[in-house]
């Protein structure tokens, strides 16, 4: 059981890394890093197309990652 959970955790981790790296950057440079959070939080731009799919996939994989991590710790 522990081995199966560990293999699933590794696969989900690799998929999560790949999906995060595939997402396009919203801002560039240091000024974008400072003001990008407020723009992301209060901005009116919505993700469309592939960005929306990658965003939702990231959320699903992150939830799976945390659940699998808790299960690996428990077992």
C-alpha distance (Angstrom), angle and dihedral (degrees) to the residues before:
residue distance angle dihedral
X1 . . .
X2 3.78 . .
X3 3.81 91.9 .
X4 3.80 93.1 50.5
X5 3.80 91.7 49.9
X6 3.79 91.2 47.3
X7 3.82 92.4 51.2
X8 3.83 90.5 48.4
X9 3.80 89.9 49.1
X10 3.80 91.4 52.5
X11 3.82 92.1 48.3
X12 3.81 92.5 48.4
X13 3.81 90.1 47.0
X14 3.80 92.5 53.2
X15 3.81 91.6 46.0
X16 3.82 90.7 49.3
X17 3.80 91.4 51.2
X18 3.80 91.1 49.2
X19 3.81 94.1 48.4
X20 3.80 92.8 48.2
X21 3.80 91.3 49.8
X22 3.81 91.4 49.2
X23 3.80 92.9 57.0
X24 3.77 116.5 100.6
X25 3.79 119.2 -116.2
X26 3.79 116.9 -108.5
X27 3.81 97.3 -155.8
X28 3.77 135.6 17.0
X29 3.77 130.4 -140.9
X30 3.77 133.2 7.0
X31 3.81 94.8 -57.5
X32 3.79 89.6 56.2
X33 3.79 90.7 51.1
X34 3.81 91.0 53.8
X35 3.79 99.1 43.9
X36 3.80 97.9 26.4
X37 3.80 95.2 86.1
X38 3.79 94.4 58.0
X39 3.76 90.9 44.4
X40 3.78 90.8 51.2
X41 3.81 93.1 46.6
X42 3.80 99.6 43.5
X43 3.80 101.1 23.0
X44 3.76 121.9 113.4
X45 3.78 96.7 -140.8
X46 3.76 114.1 114.4
X47 3.77 126.8 -158.2
X48 3.78 113.9 -106.7
X49 3.76 135.0 -173.4
X50 3.78 116.6 -16.4
X51 3.81 92.1 3.0
X52 3.80 90.1 59.4
X53 3.81 91.9 48.5
X54 3.80 91.7 48.7
X55 3.81 91.3 46.9
X56 3.80 93.4 52.2
X57 3.80 91.9 43.0
X58 3.80 89.7 52.8
X59 3.81 91.1 53.3
X60 3.80 92.9 48.9
X61 3.80 93.2 46.9
X62 3.81 92.0 47.0
X63 3.81 91.5 52.9
X64 3.82 90.4 47.5
X65 3.80 89.9 48.7
X66 3.80 93.1 54.8
X67 3.81 93.7 44.4
X68 3.80 92.1 49.0
X69 3.79 91.2 46.4
X70 3.79 91.2 53.8
X71 3.80 90.8 47.4
X72 3.81 92.5 49.7
X73 3.81 90.2 51.0
X74 3.82 91.2 48.4
X75 3.82 96.3 48.4
